[in-house]
Structures are given as C-alpha cells and as structure tokens.
C-alpha cells in the first residue's frame, strides 16, 4: 500500500505523522483504565449504542449500519 502526501502542506504548517498499530492499544494497560472511566460515568459508551439485537439479526444490523440508520448495534446472547 502506498500513501502519497503533499509534504509541504503537512509539514509546512507544523504537522506531524505518527504511525500506530491497531490504535496502539495495550489491553493489559488500557482496558482496566477504560472500564474505570466507564464506571465513573466519564466514558459514555451507552451513547454510542443505537440498538441491542439478537444473534439472528446481525446481517440486518450490518445493513442498517451501512445505510447510516444506526451507529452501533450490540449483540445480546
């Protein structure tokens, strides 16, 4: 994969580039922190869940997400 950038536009304005691999998440460090923030009410994850669905409804949920009808569907088993 190639990425072409107009370097004068990026760096000429004080920009920078930083690579990451899967968002640079370190689960052993980040998951406990995210859970604590959620439990404190400082990370409103519920606001991102549009609907809860059964496993049988996954295909329809993907269609709704692709169409922009929902933000996030959560499967409840």
N, C-alpha and C positions, 0 to 999 in steps of 0.2 A: 504494500500500500504506500502511496506517495501523498504527501501534503505539500502543496505549494502556497507560500505566503509572501505577500509583499513586505519584505523585511523593513523597508523604510517606514511603512505605515505602522508596523508593530513596534519596532524598537525606537523609531524616531519620535514617538510620543511617550516614551518611558515605559513601554510594555515589557512583558517578560513571558517566557514559556516555562511551564513546569509539567513534566510528564507524571502520570500516575498509572498504576496497575490496579484495575477494579476499584478505583477511588481511594487507593492506599488505605483500605480498611484493615485494621488488625483486630480480628474478632475478640481475642482474649483481653484486649485493652478497651476497644470501642463498645462492644455490646453491653457490658456492665454499666458504662457511663450513659449510654443511650437509654437503658432501662431505668436508671435512676432519674434521668431528666424527664422521662415519660411519667414515672410515678409521682414526681414533684409537680406535674402539670406544666412543665416548661417546654415540653416537646409534644405538641398537639397532633399526634398521629391520627386520632379519630377523625379529624377534619379532612383527611385525605381519603377516607373510606366512603365511597358512594353507596355501596350495597354489599350485603353478605349473600352468598349463593351456595347452593348445594353442588357437590362434585359433578353431578349430571348437567349442570348449567354452565360449565366452563366455556364450552365452544360459543354459546350465545353471549357470554360476558366478554370474550375477546372481540366479537363482532361489535358490541356496544362500545368498548374502549377504542377500537379502531375508528369507529364512526364519531367519536368525540362525545358520546352520550353520557359516559361515566368517567370518573377519574381513576378509581381503583375499586376492584372487586375482591373481596376476601372470601375464600372457600371455607365453609364451616362443615366439618365432618361429624 
